[in-house]
Amino acid sequence: MSWISRVAIPSDAGSYERILNSKTDVTQLAVHGINARTIAVAIVSWVSLLGDSPLEAKPNVVINRFVNSLLSDFKGQCLYYGELSDMLTRSVVHDHETHTLITKGYLKEFEKTPVYREYLEFTRVHDPRLLRYLLSFLSFGGKVGYIDEDLDAKALHSWLEVEERLQNTQLPNYISSLRAIVHWMMESWDDDGGFFPKHGSGAVAERDVWGAQGKNRLMQHIDPRLSMIYADTAGESELCLPTPTGTTSLSKDMRLSVARLRFVPKDFKKKRSICMEPVDFQWAQQGVLLWYERWLKVGPLRRHVFLEDQTRNQILCWHGSITSELSTIDLSSASDSVSLNLIKAVFPWRLLKHLLGTRSRYVDIGDGSEPRRVKKFAPMGSALCFPVQCTVFAAVVLLVSIAQAYGRDIWNGDTIEDLDLDYAFWLVAGMKSHKHRHYRRFFIYGDDIICDEAVVSNVIRTLQDLSFQVNVEKSYIGEVAYRESCGKHYFNGFDVTPLRLKIKPIAGERTQRKYGNDTSPTQGMPIKTLVGLVDAANRAGEYGFTHTYSALVNCCLRLPVKGVEQNQGINPILFDTIDSSESLVLKVREPRNNHLRKRNFSYDPVRPERPEVWLRYKLTHLLYQRDEVRSITVEPRIRKKASEEFDAYYHGLWWRSRWTSKELPENTTGAGRTDTKDARPRWRWTAIG
């Protein structure tokens, strides 16, 4: 463990020194297998967080007990502290009669933790700085990249359970009222103006396909459903489609389009399911998504659903933490729980034909069995999954709000189909002042729902009737003085978003070349892992956690990185000011960069002994007249230049850009067009001074 520098914390850190140097503890870490190096970094930085306590330094016995618990069962401790974090966020409630905060006691649960004193002080003074520190400590290791093959089997089991639940779920008797809401919202739907699909950024079901150009080569045959749906769309190809190439034609064998299921890490508890769509379906979904985005910007949900902006949810989250008038609802497996029967029952045909026509009906779950016909509408990975679920959740909130405002008990047979929905919408969610509106504004962003406290109980009830599962641990309702939405956490109006160590796994061991004096590493952690460490270090600095910042900075500088040559055991990472816009930068107030190679501008006309060195300096510094340092950054990996047949596809992208505010992506014009995948380190010279 000698590759991690020592970081002093305000105590005699016997156990801290031991984990860095003792062979006994290194042996204990070896029990964790390929996760040993990742856990070592997490333990070092987590122990350093004890030194950033707002109250006092920790005694050796506390540090020893904490380190030993992490060494013996790191995953179990992360889960345990995560549960304490959820308990803590629900322990503080508003007492609006006395305008005070009341804390429910969990003394026994916190008594054996290293932050027991901080918890006692928080229950007494309710200082938000103490709460942010407590939440940071309790949830610090919950997002660490952890390789666990058992999670794949658990994730597949959960995915199949959702499928079984959707198959056995019956739609409620008030589905006609929900249909009326959705049909009313969709009156302004407009799919005129051309169909402009494009290739998405995600992976596709076909294997070993990278970038838009690689996907474009597979577009020689498209699914017959796409031709039948878009046969009347303006275009010049034989299918009346704006196809990427002039040779695209209808598949003769009526091939079955099958999506491919995979699981990606979410946290220690579970993995998230993602389906990779067939290339032609992914291409067509992006065209429908363009219509959907245009409708959301002009339709009745234009002030309630923003696909590309989370800040409005975060603002209402802040407001709800102060007044308790707004509640936040979080759902479990929301993307997988949108059933196909629900979409068929509530959406009008003019949109439904696009949703069903670009949907993958079969999924390869990867266990060697035949592709499985799915009951969900579209899993995560489909371009239409996110906007459709936002529409469904918005319709549910509107349905409950209108039913309560008009006194209709839709759960026991009443209906709202006879109401003037234009006026009803204005009444419950219009943009007039609060005096003329029954309920406060709601916002939907994926499975993050913010709605009025007066309707939240019935909204949860309705969601459960539609086969959705409410995540109780992440939903905050009632008098709780805490709210969380879209990554932001607020306590009584203060931002208490915790610091979490979000890094990808650090797999492999350090090996060295032994050719003379060359001892440069041949393996190391991926560059993306370094990006996560740098980001965590910068956030620790912003929070004022100086010891944690120092520990993470030392990990960034000392851990070998794949493809990066160290200089005397130090990675060439740039230090820059806090307001720097550079990527892969460790931010400090007064950067010095003594560890980086420098080239200084000089007016001295005397040539050095090596003329070629003087010439290089002259060309670079007499021209730009600046001092520079050499560091690494991250860039996409260039694959290959695009062929001429790719011109038709970029022509379609240009037409698409006429209908959206997004500009054309870089490298789409001229002879230097490229496809990219992954990332790699790249050297750069940066001006200093």
ABEGO torsion letter per residue (X at the ends): XAABBBBBBBBBBAAAAAAAABAAAAAAAAAAEAAAAAAAAAAAAAAAAAAABAABBBBAAAAAAAAAAAAABAAAAAAAAAAAAAAAAAABBBBAAAGBBBBBBAAAAAAABAAAAAAAAAAAAGBAAAAAAAAAAAAAAAABBBBBAAAAAAAAAAAAAAAAAAAABBBBAAAAAAAAAAAAAAAABBABGEBBBBBBABBBABBGBBEAAAAAAAAABBBAAAAAAAAABBEABAAGBBBABAABBBBAAGBBBBBBBBBBBABAABBBBBBBBBAAAAAAAAAAAAAAAAAAAABAAAAABBAABAAAAAAAAAAAAAAGABBBBBBBGAAAABBAAAAAAABBAAAAAAAAAABBABBBAGAGBBBBBBABABBBGBAAAAAAAAAAAAAAAAAAAAAAAAGBBAAAGBBAAABBAAAAAAAAABABBAAABABBBBBBBEABBBBBAAAAAAAAAAAAAAGBBBBAAABBBEABABBBBGGBBBBGGBBABBBBBBBBBBBEBBBBBBBEABABBABBBBAAAAAAAAAAAAAAAAAGBAAAAAAAAAAAAABBBBGBBBBGGBBBBBBBBAABABBGBBBBABBAGAABBBBBBBABABBBABAAAAAAAAAAAAAAGBBBBBBBBBBBBBABBBBAAAAAAAAAAAAAAAABABBBBBGABEAABBBBBEBBBBBBBBBBX
